[in-house]
Amino acid sequence: MIPVTSFAGKTVAVFGLGGSGLASCHALKAGGAEVIAADDNAENVAKAAQAGFITADLRNVSWANFAALVLAPGVPLTHPVPHWSVLKAREAGCEVIGDIELFCRERRRHAPDAPFIAITGTNGKSTTTALIAHLTKVAGYDTQMGGNIGTAILSLEPPRMGRVHVIEMSSYQIDLTPSLDPSVGVLLNVSEDHIDRHGTIEHYAAVKERLVAGVQAGGTAVVGVDDGFCRDIADRLDRSGKNVVRISVKNPLASGIHVEHGNIVRTSGGARSEIAALGGIGSLRGLHNAQNAACAAAAALAMGISLDVLQSGLRSFPGLAHRMEQVGRRGNVLFVNDSKGTNADATAHALSSFADIFWIAGGKPKAGGITSLTGFFPRIRKAYLIGEAAQEFSGTLGTQGTQVAHEISQTLDVAVEHAARDAEASGLTDAVVLLSPACASFDQYRNFEIRGTKFRELVQALPGVKPVV
């Protein structure tokens, strides 16, 4: 845990008592603050009370003595309307911040030069965060990974030299971190997402920009420049005097890092050098993962990690659980768990990575279904449809001109059994049984992790399946 000493002797309101909110309560208390905990969910309030915290309905208390409101990232700050607790705080002239802001203040107070890598982007940030953490571990750093990728930041060990914090950040978290100042900031990409929470894509992009704009003096801003928003952001950072490393997987760069024929290439002042090879690394298959790897490589180089260690780390990266995770092989059939592919855009990345796919899809459908994936249908040898979306997806797959062989399996266990059987019988040299549902899991599983774990268990229980090495 990281004790938050910047509010010692002061009273702080904490609203939103899920994982990060409760961790904030513990960290503030450990640092000497008095905490008043609140939530709209009575069960969460009861858990905080059981943990020994004072709880209250913040509608009915005086805000005069509160030094800050620490808000959970899931609570609306600006759109569609600010949460009532935010309005109360503003009326009282009380700052509204999040748990990562508390971390930033502690780092500045106690270890301002301790390495801090922050990562954001519309797509790929979890894989990139996990890969950077893997690379720093291989390089010998005491690596603390968290934020939007599982462990609340204040539950990690405190900043110090020799210890690197690798932190994934959503736009909601950036919004609550006004003094965000990583030593290395990574912005992968910006595309339309979370407009309900930011109002417009322009505001959403501006929030993302703050992560790299805040990079501390002497630090590095790594920016993927394959979309217009990020190209403009990189240009603005350049003009402001930041050290910017541009990344592209679509075009060669005169200065920066790009991917060319499966190699990560660095260019500067007319000089060109290959810094790492991605060929044969199954956990980094696909153009989207090439971008993740190039951005991670840039962050590693900014940390002073050698090319030998970088290559070794890329090759030993096991992949992110439930995201293009290779869970087994039987003969010529590879089994891939992409349960984190909960919408069509995410599933497009998976489908683009293989040629002969036995595709397991379905669950709780999202708006638009899989109509945007028709360009990938020629790669699908057969689809196995599960959950509430099965009939809808069957209609899309059977539409005249886009016909794909498919069956309605209904459940994951039936889909795995049939897909494994058909893939093996196909005789294809590189057949892939791919779970990439393009749907939420909530109709049959509580979350995508449970769904992915079930897939992994079913695959590994099949006769003759071996681990991927």
C-alpha positions in Angstrom: 0.0 0.0 0.0 1.0 3.6 -0.6 0.2 5.8 2.4 -1.2 9.1 1.2 0.6 11.7 3.4 -0.4 14.8 1.4 -3.7 15.0 3.3 -2.4 14.2 6.8 -4.5 15.9 9.5 -7.2 16.8 6.9 -10.7 15.4 6.2 -11.3 13.8 2.8 -14.5 12.6 1.3 -14.3 9.5 -0.8 -17.2 8.6 -3.1 -17.4 5.3 -4.9 -16.3 2.4 -2.7 -15.4 -0.3 -5.2 -11.9 -1.6 -5.4 -10.0 1.6 -6.1 -12.3 3.7 -3.8 -11.8 1.4 -0.8 -8.0 1.3 -1.5 -8.1 5.1 -1.4 -9.8 5.0 2.0 -7.1 2.7 3.4 -4.2 4.7 1.9 -5.6 8.1 3.1 -6.1 6.7 6.6 -2.6 5.2 6.6 -1.2 8.6 5.7 -3.0 10.4 8.6 -6.2 11.7 7.0 -9.7 11.4 8.3 -11.9 9.7 5.7 -15.6 10.0 5.2 -16.7 7.3 2.9 -19.9 7.2 0.7 -21.5 5.4 -2.2 -24.9 5.2 -3.8 -24.7 1.4 -3.3 -25.7 0.5 0.3 -23.7 -2.8 0.1 -20.5 -0.9 -0.7 -21.2 1.5 2.2 -21.6 -1.5 4.6 -18.3 -3.0 3.4 -16.5 0.3 4.2 -18.1 0.5 7.6 -17.0 -3.0 8.3 -13.5 -2.0 7.4 -13.6 0.7 10.1 -14.3 3.8 8.1 -16.8 6.6 8.9 -19.6 6.5 6.4 -22.2 9.2 5.7 -24.7 10.4 3.1 -22.7 13.3 1.7 -26.0 15.1 0.8 -26.6 15.7 4.4 -23.2 16.8 5.8 -21.3 20.1 5.8 -18.6 20.2 3.2 -16.8 23.1 4.9 -14.1 20.9 6.4 -13.4 18.7 3.4 -10.0 19.2 1.8 -10.9 17.1 -1.3 -13.4 14.8 -2.8 -11.7 11.6 -4.1 -14.0 10.2 -6.8 -14.1 6.7 -8.2 -13.5 6.8 -12.0 -16.8 5.2 -12.8 -18.7 8.1 -11.3 -19.6 10.8 -13.9 -17.5 13.9 -13.6 -18.8 16.0 -16.5 -21.1 14.0 -18.8 -24.0 13.3 -19.3 -24.3 15.4 -16.1 -21.9 15.7 -13.2 -22.7 13.4 -10.3 -24.4 15.1 -7.3 -21.3 14.6 -5.2 -19.3 16.6 -7.8 -21.8 19.4 -7.7 -21.6 19.5 -3.9 -17.8 19.6 -4.0 -17.8 22.4 -6.5 -20.3 24.5 -4.5 -18.0 24.1 -1.5 -14.8 25.0 -3.5 -13.5 21.5 -2.9 -11.1 19.9 -5.4 -12.3 16.7 -7.1 -9.5 14.2 -7.8 -8.9 10.5 -8.2 -6.7 7.8 -6.7 -3.9 8.3 -9.4 -3.7 12.0 -8.5 -3.0 10.9 -4.9 -0.2 8.6 -6.2 1.2 11.5 -8.3 1.3 13.8 -5.2 3.0 11.1 -3.1 5.6 10.5 -5.8 6.5 14.2 -6.1 6.8 14.4 -2.3 8.9 11.4 -1.7 10.5 10.1 -4.9 10.1 12.5 -7.8 12.6 10.8 -10.0 11.2 7.3 -9.5 10.2 5.9 -12.9 6.5 6.1 -13.7 5.1 4.9 -17.1 1.5 5.8 -17.8 -0.3 4.3 -20.8 -3.6 5.2 -22.5 -5.4 4.8 -25.8 -8.8 3.7 -27.1 -7.5 0.3 -28.0 -4.6 -1.9 -26.9 -3.7 -0.2 -23.6 -4.0 -3.3 -21.5 -1.8 -5.4 -23.7 0.8 -2.6 -24.0 0.7 -2.0 -20.2 1.3 -5.7 -19.6 4.0 -5.9 -22.2 5.9 -2.8 -20.8 5.6 -4.3 -17.3 7.1 -7.6 -18.7 9.9 -5.8 -20.4 10.9 -3.9 -17.2 10.8 -7.1 -15.2 13.1 -8.8 -17.7 15.4 -5.8 -17.4 15.6 -6.3 -13.6 13.3 -3.5 -12.3 11.0 -4.0 -9.3 7.9 -3.6 -11.4 4.5 -2.5 -10.0 1.6 -2.8 -12.5 -1.9 -1.5 -11.9 -4.4 1.3 -12.5 -7.1 0.4 -15.0 -5.6 -3.1 -15.4 -6.6 -4.8 -12.2 -4.8 -3.6 -9.1 -5.7 -0.2 -7.7 -2.7 2.1 -7.8 -2.7 2.8 -4.1 -2.6 -0.9 -3.3 0.9 -1.1 -5.0 4.2 -0.6 -3.3 5.4 3.1 -2.9 7.5 4.8 -5.5 11.3 4.6 -5.0 14.4 4.5 -7.3 14.8 1.1 -8.9 11.1 0.5 -8.8 8.9 1.4 -11.8 5.2 1.9 -11.8 3.5 0.9 -15.0 0.0 2.2 -14.9 -2.8 1.8 -17.4 -5.1 4.8 -17.4 -8.6 5.2 -18.8 -9.9 8.6 -19.9 -12.0 8.7 -16.7 -8.9 8.3 -14.6 -7.0 11.0 -16.6 -9.9 13.4 -16.0 -9.4 13.0 -12.3 -5.6 13.5 -12.4 -4.9 17.2 -12.9 -1.2 17.0 -12.1 -0.4 13.8 -14.0 3.3 13.8 -14.7 4.7 10.4 -15.8 8.4 10.1 -16.7 7.2 8.2 -19.8 3.7 8.7 -21.3 2.3 6.5 -24.0 -0.7 7.4 -26.1 -1.5 4.5 -28.5 -4.5 5.8 -30.5 -7.8 7.7 -30.4 -11.0 6.6 -32.0 -14.6 7.2 -31.0 -15.4 5.8 -27.6 -17.0 6.8 -24.3 -18.8 9.8 -25.9 -21.5 9.4 -23.3 -19.0 10.4 -20.7 -17.1 13.1 -22.6 -19.7 14.7 -24.8 -17.7 14.8 -28.0 -14.8 12.9 -29.5 -12.8 16.2 -29.5 -13.2 16.4 -25.7 -12.4 12.7 -25.4 -9.2 13.2 -27.4 -8.3 16.3 -25.3 -8.5 14.3 -22.2 -6.3 11.6 -23.6 -3.8 14.2 -24.7 -3.3 15.4 -21.1 -1.4 12.1 -20.3 1.4 12.8 -22.7 1.3 16.6 -22.4 2.0 16.2 -18.7 5.2 14.2 -19.1 7.8 15.7 -16.7 10.9 17.6 -17.8 13.4 15.2 -19.4 10.7 12.6 -19.9 9.4 11.0 -23.1 6.0 11.2 -24.8 5.3 8.1 -27.0 2.5 8.8 -29.5 1.0 6.5 -32.1 0.4 8.6 -35.2 -1.8 6.4 -37.3 -4.9 8.5 -36.6 -5.5 12.2 -37.2 -6.2 13.1 -33.5 -2.8 11.6 -32.4 -0.9 13.1 -35.3 -2.2 16.5 -34.2 -1.4 15.8 -30.6 2.2 14.8 -31.5 2.7 18.0 -33.4 1.4 20.1 -30.5 3.7 18.3 -28.1 6.7 19.0 -30.4 5.9 22.7 -30.6 5.7 22.8 -26.8 9.2 21.4 -26.5 8.4 17.9 -25.3 10.6 14.9 -26.3 8.2 13.1 -28.6 8.7 9.6 -30.1 6.2 9.0 -32.9 5.0 5.4 -33.7 3.5 4.0 -36.8 2.6 0.6 -38.1 1.1 2.0 -41.4 3.8 4.3 -42.8 7.6 4.7 -42.5 8.7 7.7 -40.4 11.5 10.1 -41.1 12.0 10.2 -37.3 10.5 7.8 -34.8 9.7 4.1 -34.7 7.7 2.2 -37.2 7.0 -1.5 -38.1 8.3 -2.8 -41.5 8.0 -6.4 -42.6 7.7 -7.7 -39.1 10.6 -5.6 -37.7 10.5 -2.7 -35.3 12.6 0.0 -37.0 14.0 3.3 -35.5 14.8 6.3 -37.7 16.5 9.5 -36.8 18.4 12.1 -38.9 18.5 9.9 -41.9 19.8 6.9 -40.0 17.8 3.7 -39.8 18.2 0.7 -37.5 16.2 -2.4 -36.8 15.8 -2.7 -33.0 13.6 -5.8 -32.7 11.9 -8.6 -34.7 8.3 -9.6 -34.1 8.2 -12.6 -36.5 7.2 -15.8 -34.8 5.9 -14.2 -31.6 2.4 -15.6 -31.3 1.4 -13.4 -28.4 2.1 -10.3 -30.6 0.4 -11.5 -33.7 -1.5 -9.0 -35.8 -1.1 -5.3 -36.9 -2.8 -4.1 -33.6 -0.2 -6.0 -31.6 2.6 -4.6 -33.7 1.5 -1.1 -32.6 1.4 -2.3 -29.0 4.9 -3.8 -29.3 6.3 -0.7 -31.0 5.0 1.6 -28.4 6.2 -0.7 -25.6 9.6 -0.8 -27.3 9.8 3.0 -27.3 8.9 3.1 -23.6 11.6 0.5 -22.9 14.2 2.4 -24.8 13.3 5.6 -22.9 14.0 3.6 -19.7 17.4 2.7 -21.0 16.7 -0.9 -21.6 19.1 -2.5 -24.0 18.2 -4.0 -27.4 19.2 -7.5 -26.3 16.9 -7.3 -23.3 14.1 -5.8 -25.4 14.2 -8.6 -27.9 14.4 -11.3 -25.2 11.4 -9.7 -23.4 9.3 -9.5 -26.6 9.9 -13.1 -27.3 9.1 -14.3 -23.8 5.9 -12.2 -23.4 3.1 -14.6 -22.6 0.3 -12.3 -23.8 -2.5 -10.8 -21.8 -4.9 -13.2 -20.3 -8.1 -13.4 -22.3 -6.7 -11.2 -25.2 -5.3 -13.3 -28.0 -4.1 -15.8 -25.4 -2.8 -19.0 -26.9 -4.2 -21.6 -24.5 -3.3 -24.9 -26.2 -2.5 -26.8 -29.4 -3.5 -30.2 -30.7 -1.7 -31.2 -33.9 -2.2 -28.4 -36.4 -5.0 -26.8 -34.4 -4.2 -23.7 -32.3 -6.7 -22.6 -29.6 -6.9 -18.9 -28.9 -8.8 -17.2 -26.0 -9.9 -13.7 -27.0 -12.7 -13.4 -24.5 -11.8 -9.8 -24.0 -13.1 -9.2 -27.5 -16.4 -7.9 -26.3 -17.4 -5.8 -29.4 -17.0 -6.0 -33.1 -14.0 -3.6 -33.3 -12.0 -5.7 -30.8 -13.0 -9.0 -32.6 -11.9 -7.4 -35.9 -8.3 -7.4 -34.6 -8.5 -11.1 -33.8 -10.1 -12.1 -37.1 -7.5 -10.1 -39.0 -4.7 -12.2 -37.4 -5.6 -15.6 -38.7 -6.5 -17.1 -42.1 -8.4 -20.4 -41.3 -10.7 -19.7 -38.3 -13.2 -21.9 -36.5 -14.9 -19.0 -34.7 -16.8 -19.1 -31.4 -18.9 -16.0 -31.1 -21.9 -14.7 -29.2 -23.2 -13.7 -25.8 -25.1 -10.5 -24.9 -25.2 -8.6 -28.2 -24.2 -5.0 -28.6 -25.5 -2.3 -31.0 -24.5 -3.0 -34.6 -23.9 -6.7 -34.0 -21.2 -8.2 -36.4 -22.2 -6.5 -39.6 -19.0 -4.5 -39.6 -17.0 -7.8 -39.7 -18.2 -9.0 -43.2 -14.8 -8.2 -44.7 -13.3 -10.9 -42.5 -15.9 -13.6 -43.3 -13.7 -15.2 -46.0 -11.3 -16.1 -43.2 -13.9 -18.0 -41.2 -14.2 -21.7 -42.1 -17.2 -22.2 -39.7 -18.8 -20.2 -36.8 -20.2 -21.6 -33.6 -22.8 -19.3 -32.1 -23.6 -19.1 -28.4 -25.8 -17.1 -26.1 -28.5 -14.5 -26.7 -26.8 -13.2 -29.9 -26.9 -16.6 -31.6 -30.0 -16.0 -33.8 -29.0 -12.5 -34.7 -25.5 -13.5 -35.7 -26.9 -16.5 -37.6 -28.9 -14.0 -39.7 -25.9 -11.9 -40.4 -23.7 -14.9 -41.4 -26.4 -16.3 -43.6 -27.2 -13.1 -45.5 -27.0 -13.5 -49.2 -23.6 -12.7 -50.4 -21.9 -13.1 -47.0 -22.8 -16.7 -46.3 -20.6 -18.4 -43.7 -21.0 -22.0 -42.5 -22.2 -21.9 -39.0 -24.2 -23.7 -36.3 -26.0 -22.5 -33.2 -24.2 -24.3 -30.4 -25.9 -22.3 -27.6 -23.3 -23.1 -25.0 -19.5 -22.7 -24.8 -18.8 -26.3 -24.0 -20.7 -27.5 -27.1 -19.0 -24.9 -29.2 -15.5 -25.9 -28.1 -16.2 -29.6 -28.6 -17.6 -29.1 -32.2 -15.0 -26.5 -33.2 -12.1 -28.7 -32.1 -13.6 -31.6 -34.0 -14.2 -29.7 -37.2 -10.8 -27.9 -37.1 -9.0 -31.2 -36.7 -11.0 -32.9 -39.5 -10.3 -30.0 -41.9 -6.7 -31.0 -42.5 -5.7 -27.3 -42.6 -2.1 -26.7 -41.6 -2.8 -23.6 -39.5 -6.4 -24.1 -38.2 -7.4 -21.8 -35.3 -10.2 -22.3 -32.9 -10.9 -18.7 -31.8 -13.1 -17.5 -29.0 -13.6 -13.9 -29.8 -17.3 -13.3 -28.9 -18.0 -9.7 -30.2 -20.4 -9.6 -27.3 -20.6 -9.0 -23.6 -20.6 -12.0 -21.4 -23.4 -11.1 -19.1 -26.0 -13.5 -20.5 -24.1 -16.6 -19.5 -21.1 -15.5 -17.5 -20.6 -12.7 -14.9 -17.6 -11.2 -16.8 -15.3 -11.9 -19.7 -12.6 -13.3 -17.3 -14.9 -16.1 -16.2 -15.9 -16.8 -19.7 -12.3 -16.9 -20.9 -11.2 -19.1 -18.0 -14.0 -21.6 -18.8 -12.8 -21.7 -22.4 -9.3 -22.4 -21.3 -10.4 -25.2 -19.0 -12.6 -26.8 -21.7 -9.7 -26.7 -24.3 -7.1 -28.0 -21.9 -9.4 -30.9 -21.0 -9.6 -32.1 -24.6 -7.5 -35.2 -25.2 -4.1 -34.5 -26.7 -4.1 -30.8 -26.1 -0.6 -29.4 -25.2 0.6 -26.1 -23.9 1.9 -23.6 -26.5 5.6 -23.0 -26.1 
